[in-house]
Amino acid sequence: MFHQVKLPEEDQAAFRILYRTPGSNSAPLTYQMTVHVFEAISSPTSCLFALNRTADDYRSQFPDVADSVRRNFYVDNYLDSFESEDEVIKRFREMKSLLQLGGFNLTKWTSSSRTVLAALREFGLASPTLDLDLEKLPVERTLGVMWDSERDMLTFKIRSRQTT
C-alpha cells in the first residue's frame, strides 16, 4: 500500500537514499523516493489518510464500501466477515472499483470459502497454487494474529515461561 501513495514533491527530498557499493571509494549514488516507504514513521498514517480520503471522495458511488474501508482497514489489512458468499464477491468487486478510483490496487484477498476463492482467481487475487479441491486452506497472519482459514478460527502462538 505504501508504494501506491505518492509523496508531496516538497517532502521527497527527506526520502533520499545514499548508496555506495561496500569497499568502493567512488562517490555515493543518490536515490530519491517519490512514494511512501515501509520504514518511515509517517507512512502508515499518511497512507491510511489517503485510503480514507478515497472512501470519502467516492462515498456517493459506494456508500457501504466506503463505510467498510473506514471501519475495517488497519493500515493495509482489511478484515471483515459476511453472511453469504455472494455478499463477499459483491463487496470485493465494489471494493476493488472504489480503491482503483483512488489509485490503490488490491493485491491479495483470502477467504474461508473455497467458492469465494475460486471466484477471486478470476482477478488474480487468490493463490493460484492452492488446489481448492484437495488441499487444506492456509493459515494467514494478520495484525499479529493467525487465522486458520480452513477452520475459520483465530489462533495465537504463545510461549509459556517455566519457573524454577
MIPAGU-425657 format. One record per atom (N, C-alpha, C): residue number from 1; residue in one letter; x, y, z. Coordinates in Angstrom, 1 decimal. Atoms other than C-alpha are relative to their C-alpha. Layout:
// residues N
REC    nr   rest     east    north       up
REC   NUM      a        X        Y        Z
...
This chain:
// residues 164
REC    nr   rest     east    north       up
REC     1      m      0.8     -1.2      0.0
REC     1      m      0.0      0.0      0.0
REC     1      m      0.9      1.3      0.0
REC     2      f     -0.8     -1.2     -0.1
REC     2      f      2.8      2.4      0.8
REC     2      f      0.5      0.5     -1.3
REC     3      h     -0.5     -0.4      1.3
REC     3      h      4.2      2.4     -2.7
REC     3      h     -1.1      0.5     -0.9
REC     4      q      1.1     -0.5      0.8
REC     4      q      0.7      3.3     -4.0
REC     4      q     -0.4      1.5      0.4
REC     5      v      0.3     -1.4     -0.4
REC     5      v      0.7      6.7     -2.2
REC     5      v      1.2      0.9     -0.2
REC     6      k     -1.1     -0.9      0.4
REC     6      k      2.8      9.5     -3.7
REC     6      k      0.3      0.9      1.2
REC     7      l     -0.5     -1.0     -0.9
REC     7      l      4.9     11.8     -1.5
REC     7      l     -0.2      1.4     -0.7
REC     8      p      0.1     -1.3      0.6
REC     8      p      4.2     15.5     -2.0
REC     8      p      1.5      0.4     -0.4
REC     9      e     -1.3     -0.3      0.6
REC     9      e      7.1     16.9     -4.1
REC     9      e      0.9      0.7      1.1
REC    10      e     -0.8     -0.7     -1.0
REC    10      e      8.2     19.2     -1.2
REC    10      e      0.5     -0.9      1.1
REC    11      d     -0.5      0.9     -1.0
REC    11      d      8.7     16.2      1.0
REC    11      d      1.0     -1.1     -0.5
REC    12      q     -0.8      1.1      0.6
REC    12      q     10.6     13.9     -1.4
REC    12      q      1.4      0.1      0.4
REC    13      a     -1.4     -0.1     -0.4
REC    13      a     14.0     15.3     -0.5
REC    13      a      0.3     -0.7      1.3
REC    14      a     -0.2      0.7     -1.3
REC    14      a     13.5     13.9      3.0
REC    14      a      0.1     -1.5     -0.1
REC    15      f      0.0      1.4      0.2
REC    15      f     13.3     10.5      1.5
REC    15      f      1.1     -0.4     -1.0
REC    16      r     -1.1      0.3      0.8
REC    16      r     16.7     10.5     -0.2
REC    16      r      0.8     -1.2      0.6
REC    17      i     -0.8      1.1     -0.5
REC    17      i     18.9      7.4      0.0
REC    17      i      1.3      0.1     -0.7
REC    18      l     -1.4      0.0      0.6
REC    18      l     22.7      7.3     -0.5
REC    18      l      0.4     -1.4      0.0
REC    19      y     -0.5      1.4      0.1
REC    19      y     24.2      4.1     -1.7
REC    19      y      1.4      0.0     -0.7
REC    20      r     -1.3      0.2      0.6
REC    20      r     27.8      3.1     -2.4
REC    20      r      0.3     -1.5      0.3
REC    21      t     -0.4      1.4     -0.1
REC    21      t     29.0     -0.4     -3.1
REC    21      t      1.0     -0.2      1.2
REC    22      p     -1.0      0.1     -1.1
REC    22      p     30.8     -1.7      0.1
REC    22      p      1.4     -0.2     -0.6
REC    23      g     -1.4      0.0      0.4
REC    23      g     34.5     -1.2     -0.2
REC    23      g      0.4      0.9     -1.1
REC    24      s     -0.3     -0.9      1.2
REC    24      s     34.2      1.3     -3.1
REC    24      s      0.4      1.4      0.6
REC    25      n     -0.4     -1.4     -0.3
REC    25      n     35.8      4.7     -3.0
REC    25      n     -0.7      1.0     -0.9
REC    26      s      0.7     -0.9      0.9
REC    26      s     33.5      6.2     -5.6
REC    26      s     -1.0      0.8      0.8
REC    27      a      1.0     -0.8     -0.6
REC    27      a     31.0      8.9     -4.8
REC    27      a     -1.3     -0.8      0.1
REC    28      p      1.3      0.8     -0.2
REC    28      p     27.7      7.5     -3.4
REC    28      p     -1.0      0.5     -1.1
REC    29      l      1.2     -0.3      0.9
REC    29      l     24.7      7.3     -5.7
REC    29      l     -1.1      0.6      0.9
REC    30      t      1.1     -0.5     -0.8
REC    30      t     21.7      9.3     -4.6
REC    30      t     -1.3     -0.4     -0.7
REC    31      y      1.3      0.4      0.5
REC    31      y     18.2      8.0     -5.0
REC    31      y     -1.1      0.8      0.8
REC    32      q      1.0     -0.8     -0.7
REC    32      q     15.0      9.9     -4.1
REC    32      q     -1.3     -0.7     -0.2
REC    33      m      1.3      0.7      0.1
REC    33      m     11.7      8.2     -3.3
REC    33      m     -1.1      1.0     -0.4
REC    34      t      1.2     -0.8      0.4
REC    34      t      8.5      9.6     -4.8
REC    34      t     -1.2     -0.6      0.6
REC    35      v      1.2      0.6     -0.7
REC    35      v      6.2      7.3     -2.8
REC    35      v      0.4     -0.3      1.4
REC    36      h     -0.2      0.4     -1.3
REC    36      h      5.9      6.3      0.8
REC    36      h      0.8     -1.3      0.1
REC    37      v     -0.8      1.2     -0.2
REC    37      v      8.3      3.7      2.2
REC    37      v     -0.4     -0.6      1.3
REC    38      f      0.5      0.8     -1.1
REC    38      f      7.8      1.0      4.8
REC    38      f      0.6      0.5      1.3
REC    39      e     -0.6     -0.3     -1.3
REC    39      e     10.2      2.2      7.5
REC    39      e     -0.3      1.5      0.5
REC    40      a      0.2     -1.4     -0.4
REC    40      a      9.1      5.9      7.6
REC    40      a     -1.2      0.0      1.0
REC    41      i      1.0     -0.1     -1.1
REC    41      i      7.2      6.7     10.8
REC    41      i     -1.3      0.6     -0.5
REC    42      s      1.2     -0.7      0.5
REC    42      s      4.8      8.9      8.8
REC    42      s     -0.8     -0.8     -1.0
REC    43      s      0.7      0.7      1.1
REC    43      s      3.9      6.3      6.2
REC    43      s     -1.3     -0.6      0.3
REC    44      p      1.4      0.6     -0.3
REC    44      p      1.1      4.3      7.9
REC    44      p     -1.1      1.0      0.1
REC    45      t      1.0     -1.0     -0.2
REC    45      t     -0.7      7.4      9.0
REC    45      t     -0.4      0.7     -1.3
REC    46      s      0.2     -0.7      1.3
REC    46      s     -0.3      9.2      5.6
REC    46      s     -0.8     -0.9     -1.0
REC    47      c      0.7      0.9      0.9
REC    47      c     -1.4      6.1      3.7
REC    47      c     -1.4     -0.3      0.4
REC    48      l      1.4      0.2     -0.5
REC    48      l     -4.4      5.5      5.9
REC    48      l     -0.8      1.2     -0.3
REC    49      f      0.7     -1.2      0.3
REC    49      f     -5.4      9.1      5.4
REC    49      f     -0.4      0.0     -1.5
REC    50      a      0.3      0.0      1.4
REC    50      a     -5.2      8.7      1.6
REC    50      a     -1.1     -1.1     -0.3
REC    51      l      1.0      1.0      0.2
REC    51      l     -7.2      5.5      1.8
REC    51      l     -1.4      0.4      0.5
REC    52      n      1.3     -0.5     -0.5
REC    52      n     -9.9      7.1      4.0
REC    52      n     -0.5      1.1     -0.9
REC    53      r      0.4     -1.1      0.9
REC    53      r     -9.9     10.1      1.7
REC    53      r     -0.7     -0.5     -1.3
REC    54      t      0.6      0.7      1.2
REC    54      t    -10.6      7.8     -1.3
REC    54      t     -1.4     -0.4      0.4
REC    55      a      1.3      0.4     -0.4
REC    55      a    -13.5      6.3      0.6
REC    55      a     -1.0      1.2      0.1
REC    56      d      0.8     -1.1     -0.1
REC    56      d    -14.9      9.7      1.4
REC    56      d     -0.3      0.7     -1.3
REC    57      d      0.2     -0.6      1.3
REC    57      d    -14.4     11.1     -2.1
REC    57      d     -1.0     -0.8     -0.9
REC    58      y      0.9      0.8      0.9
REC    58      y    -16.4      8.2     -3.7
REC    58      y     -1.1     -0.6      0.8
REC    59      r      1.1      0.5     -0.8
REC    59      r    -18.9      7.6     -0.9
REC    59      r     -1.3      0.0     -0.7
REC    60      s      1.3      0.0      0.7
REC    60      s    -21.8      8.6     -3.1
REC    60      s     -0.2     -1.2     -1.0
REC    61      q      0.1      1.1      0.9
REC    61      q    -21.0      5.8     -5.6
REC    61      q      0.0     -1.3      0.7
REC    62      f     -0.2      1.2     -0.7
REC    62      f    -20.1      3.2     -3.0
REC    62      f     -0.2      0.2      1.5
REC    63      p      0.2     -0.4     -1.4
REC    63      p    -21.7      4.1      0.4
REC    63      p      0.4     -1.2      1.0
REC    64      d     -0.3      1.1     -0.9
REC    64      d    -21.5      0.6      2.0
REC    64      d      1.5     -0.3      0.0
REC    65      v     -1.4      0.3      0.1
REC    65      v    -17.9      0.0      0.8
REC    65      v      0.8      1.1      0.7
REC    66      a     -0.7     -1.1     -0.6
REC    66      a    -16.8      3.5      1.9
REC    66      a      0.0     -0.2      1.6
REC    67      d      0.0      0.2     -1.5
REC    67      d    -18.0      2.7      5.5
REC    67      d      0.9     -1.1      0.4
REC    68      s     -0.8      1.1     -0.3
REC    68      s    -16.3     -0.6      5.3
REC    68      s      1.5      0.3      0.0
REC    69      v     -1.4     -0.4      0.1
REC    69      v    -13.0      1.0      4.3
REC    69      v      0.4      0.7      1.3
REC    70      r     -0.3     -0.8     -1.2
REC    70      r    -13.2      3.4      7.3
REC    70      r      0.0     -0.9      1.2
REC    71      r      0.2      0.8     -1.2
REC    71      r    -14.2      0.6      9.8
REC    71      r      1.0     -1.2      0.0
REC    72      n     -0.6      1.3      0.0
REC    72      n    -12.3     -2.4      8.6
REC    72      n      1.5     -0.1     -0.5
REC    73      f     -1.4      0.0      0.4
REC    73      f     -8.8     -1.4      7.4
REC    73      f      0.8      0.4      1.1
REC    74      y     -1.1     -0.4     -0.9
REC    74      y     -5.8     -1.3      9.6
REC    74      y      1.2      0.0     -0.8
REC    75      v     -1.1     -0.2      1.0
REC    75      v     -3.0      0.1      7.5
REC    75      v     -0.4     -0.7     -1.3
REC    76      d      0.4      0.6      1.2
REC    76      d     -3.1     -2.3      4.6
REC    76      d     -0.7     -1.3      0.1
REC    77      n      0.7      1.2     -0.3
REC    77      n     -5.0     -5.1      6.2
REC    77      n     -1.5      0.3      0.1
REC    78      y      1.5     -0.2      0.0
REC    78      y     -8.8     -5.3      5.5
REC    78      y     -0.5     -1.3      0.6
REC    79      l      0.6      1.2     -0.7
REC    79      l    -10.6     -7.7      7.9
REC    79      l     -1.5      0.2      0.1
REC    80      d      1.4     -0.2      0.0
REC    80      d    -14.3     -8.3      7.5
REC    80      d     -0.6     -1.4      0.0
REC    81      s      0.7      1.3      0.1
REC    81      s    -16.9    -11.1      7.7
REC    81      s     -1.4      0.3     -0.6
REC    82      f      1.3     -0.1      0.7
REC    82      f    -20.1    -11.7      5.7
REC    82      f     -0.9     -1.1      0.2
REC    83      e      1.0      1.0     -0.2
REC    83      e    -23.3    -13.6      5.9
REC    83      e      0.0     -1.0     -1.2
REC    84      s      0.1      0.9      1.1
REC    84      s    -23.1    -15.1      2.4
REC    84      s      1.2      0.1     -1.0
REC    85      e     -1.1     -0.1      0.9
REC    85      e    -20.6    -15.9     -0.3
REC    85      e     -0.3      1.0     -1.1
REC    86      d      0.4     -1.0      1.0
REC    86      d    -22.5    -13.8     -2.8
REC    86      d      0.3      1.4      0.5
REC    87      e     -0.3     -1.3     -0.6
REC    87      e    -22.1    -10.8     -0.4
REC    87      e      1.5      0.3     -0.1
REC    88      v     -1.4     -0.2      0.0
REC    88      v    -18.4    -11.3     -0.2
REC    88      v      0.5      0.4     -1.4
REC    89      i     -0.5     -0.3      1.4
REC    89      i    -17.9    -11.4     -4.0
REC    89      i     -0.5      1.3     -0.5
REC    90      k      0.5     -1.4      0.4
REC    90      k    -20.1     -8.3     -4.5
REC    90      k      0.8      1.0      0.7
REC    91      r     -0.8     -0.9     -0.7
REC    91      r    -18.2     -6.5     -1.8
REC    91      r      1.4      0.1     -0.6
REC    92      f     -1.3      0.0      0.7
REC    92      f    -14.9     -7.5     -3.4
REC    92      f      0.0      0.9     -1.2
REC    93      r      0.0     -0.8      1.3
REC    93      r    -15.9     -6.1     -6.8
REC    93      r     -0.2      1.5      0.3
REC    94      e      0.2     -1.4     -0.3
REC    94      e    -17.1     -2.9     -5.3
REC    94      e      1.2      0.6      0.7
REC    95      m     -1.2     -0.5     -0.7
REC    95      m    -14.1     -2.5     -3.0
REC    95      m      1.2      0.2     -1.1
REC    96      k     -1.1     -0.1      1.0
REC    96      k    -11.7     -3.1     -6.0
REC    96      k     -0.3      1.2     -0.8
REC    97      s      0.3     -1.1      0.8
REC    97      s    -13.6     -0.5     -8.0
REC    97      s      0.2      1.3      0.7
REC    98      l     -0.2     -1.2     -0.8
REC    98      l    -13.6      2.1     -5.2
REC    98      l      1.5      0.3      0.1
REC    99      l     -1.5     -0.3     -0.3
REC    99      l     -9.9      1.7     -4.4
REC    99      l      0.7      0.3     -1.3
REC   100      q     -0.7     -0.3      1.3
REC   100      q     -8.9      1.8     -8.1
REC   100      q     -0.2      1.5     -0.3
REC   101      l      0.2     -1.4      0.3
REC   101      l    -10.5      5.3     -8.3
REC   101      l      1.0      0.9      0.8
REC   102      g     -1.0     -0.7     -0.8
REC   102      g     -8.0      6.4     -5.6
REC   102      g      1.4     -0.4     -0.3
REC   103      g     -1.4      0.5      0.4
REC   103      g     -5.0      4.7     -7.3
REC   103      g      0.5     -1.2      0.8
REC   104      f     -0.4      1.2     -0.8
REC   104      f     -5.0      1.7     -4.9
REC   104      f     -0.3     -1.3     -0.8
REC   105      n      0.2      1.3      0.6
REC   105      n     -4.7     -1.8     -6.2
REC   105      n      0.0     -1.1      1.0
REC   106      l      0.0      1.2     -0.9
REC   106      l     -5.8     -4.8     -4.2
REC   106      l      0.9     -1.1     -0.6
REC   107      t     -1.0      1.0      0.5
REC   107      t     -3.1     -7.4     -4.4
REC   107      t     -0.2     -1.4      0.6
REC   108      k      0.3      1.3     -0.6
REC   108      k     -4.3    -10.2     -2.0
REC   108      k     -1.4      0.1      0.6
REC   109      w      1.3      0.1     -0.6
REC   109      w     -7.6    -11.4     -0.8
REC   109      w     -0.2     -1.5      0.4
REC   110      t      0.1      1.4     -0.3
REC   110      t     -8.4    -14.6      1.1
REC   110      t     -1.4     -0.2      0.7
REC   111      s      1.3      0.3     -0.6
REC   111      s    -11.5    -16.3      2.5
REC   111      s      0.1     -1.4      0.6
REC   112      s      0.1      1.4     -0.5
REC   112      s    -12.5    -19.4      4.4
REC   112      s     -1.0     -0.8     -0.9
REC   113      s      0.9      0.6      0.9
REC   113      s    -14.8    -20.2      1.5
REC   113      s      0.7     -0.4     -1.3
REC   114      r     -0.6      0.5      1.2
REC   114      r    -13.5    -22.3     -1.4
REC   114      r     -0.7      0.6     -1.3
REC   115      t      0.8     -0.6      1.1
REC   115      t    -16.3    -20.9     -3.6
REC   115      t      0.5      1.5     -0.3
REC   116      v     -0.4     -1.4      0.1
REC   116      v    -15.2    -17.3     -2.9
REC   116      v      1.5      0.0     -0.6
REC   117      l     -1.4      0.1      0.5
REC   117      l    -11.5    -18.2     -3.5
REC   117      l      0.0     -0.3     -1.5
REC   118      a      0.1      0.4      1.5
REC   118      a    -12.4    -19.8     -6.9
REC   118      a     -0.5      1.3     -0.8
REC   119      a      0.5     -1.2      0.7
REC   119      a    -14.3    -16.6     -7.9
REC   119      a      1.1      1.1      0.0
REC   120      l     -1.0     -1.0     -0.1
REC   120      l    -11.4    -14.4     -6.8
REC   120      l      1.2     -0.3     -0.9
REC   121      r     -1.1      0.4      0.9
REC   121      r     -9.0    -16.3     -9.0
REC   121      r     -0.1      0.7     -1.4
REC   122      e      0.3     -0.7      1.3
REC   122      e    -10.6    -14.6    -12.0
REC   122      e      0.8      1.4      0.0
REC   123      f     -0.6     -1.3     -0.1
REC   123      f     -9.0    -11.4    -10.7
REC   123      f      1.5     -0.1      0.4
REC   124      g     -1.4      0.3     -0.4
REC   124      g     -5.6    -13.0     -9.8
REC   124      g      0.3      0.3      1.4
REC   125      l     -0.2     -0.4     -1.4
REC   125      l     -6.1    -12.4     -6.1
REC   125      l      0.1     -1.2      0.9
REC   126      a     -0.1      1.2     -0.9
REC   126      a     -6.4    -15.9     -4.6
REC   126      a      1.1     -0.8     -0.5
REC   127      s     -1.2      0.8      0.3
REC   127      s     -3.5    -18.2     -4.5
REC   127      s     -0.2     -1.0     -1.2
REC   128      p      0.2      0.9      1.1
REC   128      p     -3.2    -19.9     -7.9
REC   128      p      0.6     -1.4      0.2
REC   129      t     -0.7      1.3     -0.2
REC   129      t     -1.0    -22.7     -6.5
REC   129      t     -0.8     -0.9      1.0
REC   130      l      0.8      0.8     -0.9
REC   130      l     -3.6    -23.9     -3.9
REC   130      l     -1.0     -0.8     -0.8
REC   131      d      1.0      0.9      0.6
REC   131      d     -5.6    -26.9     -5.1
REC   131      d     -1.2      0.1      0.9
REC   132      l      1.2     -0.2     -0.8
REC   132      l     -9.1    -25.9     -3.8
REC   132      l     -0.7     -1.3      0.2
REC   133      d      0.7      1.3     -0.2
REC   133      d    -10.3    -29.5     -4.2
REC   133      d      0.7     -0.9      1.0
REC   134      l     -0.7      1.0     -0.8
REC   134      l     -7.6    -31.3     -2.3
REC   134      l      0.7      0.5      1.2
REC   135      e     -0.9     -0.5     -1.1
REC   135      e     -5.5    -29.0     -0.1
REC   135      e     -0.8      0.7      1.1
REC   136      k      0.5     -0.8     -1.1
REC   136      k     -6.3    -27.5      3.3
REC   136      k      0.2      1.5     -0.3
REC   137      l     -0.2     -1.5      0.1
REC   137      l     -6.8    -23.7      3.3
REC   137      l      1.1      0.4      0.9
REC   138      p     -1.2     -0.4     -0.8
REC   138      p     -3.8    -21.9      4.7
REC   138      p     -0.3      0.7      1.3
REC   139      v      0.1     -0.9     -1.2
REC   139      v     -3.2    -20.2      8.0
REC   139      v      0.7      1.3     -0.4
REC   140      e     -0.5     -1.3      0.4
REC   140      e     -2.8    -16.5      7.4
REC   140      e      0.4      0.8      1.2
REC   141      r     -0.3     -0.9     -1.1
REC   141      r     -1.1    -13.9      9.6
REC   141      r     -0.5      1.4     -0.3
REC   142      t      0.4     -1.4      0.2
REC   142      t     -2.6    -10.5     10.1
REC   142      t      0.0      0.6      1.4
REC   143      l      0.0     -0.8     -1.2
REC   143      l     -2.0     -7.9     12.8
REC   143      l      0.4     -0.8      1.2
REC   144      g     -0.5      0.8     -1.2
REC   144      g     -0.1    -10.4     15.0
REC   144      g     -0.9     -1.2      0.4
REC   145      v      0.9      1.1     -0.3
REC   145      v     -2.9    -12.9     14.9
REC   145      v      0.0     -1.0     -1.1
REC   146      m      0.1      0.9      1.1
REC   146      m     -3.1    -16.1     13.0
REC   146      m     -1.4     -0.5     -0.2
REC   147      w      1.4      0.4      0.4
REC   147      w     -6.3    -17.0     11.1
REC   147      w      0.1     -1.3     -0.7
REC   148      d      0.1      1.3      0.7
REC   148      d     -6.8    -20.7     10.3
REC   148      d     -1.3      0.1     -0.9
REC   149      s      1.1     -0.2      0.9
REC   149      s     -9.0    -20.2      7.2
REC   149      s     -0.7     -1.3     -0.2
REC   150      e      0.7      1.3      0.1
REC   150      e     -9.8    -23.9      7.0
REC   150      e     -1.1     -0.2      1.0
REC   151      r      1.0      0.2     -1.1
REC   151      r    -11.5    -23.9     10.4
REC   151      r     -0.7      1.3      0.3
REC   152      d      0.5     -1.4     -0.2
REC   152      d    -12.3    -20.1     10.2
REC   152      d      0.1      0.3      1.5
REC   153      m     -0.3     -0.2     -1.4
REC   153      m    -10.7    -19.6     13.6
REC   153      m      1.3      0.8      0.2
REC   154      l     -1.2     -0.8     -0.4
REC   154      l     -8.3    -17.0     15.1
REC   154      l      0.8     -0.8      1.0
REC   155      t     -0.9      0.7     -0.9
REC   155      t     -5.3    -18.5     16.8
REC   155      t      1.1      0.9      0.5
REC   156      f     -1.2     -0.8     -0.5
REC   156      f     -2.4    -17.2     18.9
REC   156      f      1.1     -1.0      0.3
REC   157      k     -1.1      0.8     -0.4
REC   157      k      1.0    -18.7     19.4
REC   157      k      0.6      0.7      1.3
REC   158      i     -0.5     -0.6     -1.3
REC   158      i      2.2    -18.2     23.0
REC   158      i      1.1     -1.0      0.5
REC   159      r     -1.1      0.8     -0.6
REC   159      r      5.3    -19.4     24.8
REC   159      r     -0.3      0.1      1.5
REC   160      s      0.1      0.0     -1.5
REC   160      s      4.9    -20.5     28.4
REC   160      s      1.3      0.2      0.6
REC   161      r     -1.2     -0.2     -0.8
REC   161      r      7.5    -19.4     30.8
REC   161      r      0.1     -0.9      1.1
REC   162      q     -0.1      1.0     -1.1
REC   162      q      8.7    -22.1     33.0
REC   162      q      0.7      0.7      1.2
REC   163      t     -0.7     -0.5     -1.2
REC   163      t      9.6    -21.1     36.5
REC   163      t      0.6     -1.1      0.8
REC   164      t     -0.8      1.0     -0.7
REC   164      t     12.1    -22.9     38.6
REC   164      t     -0.2      0.1      1.5
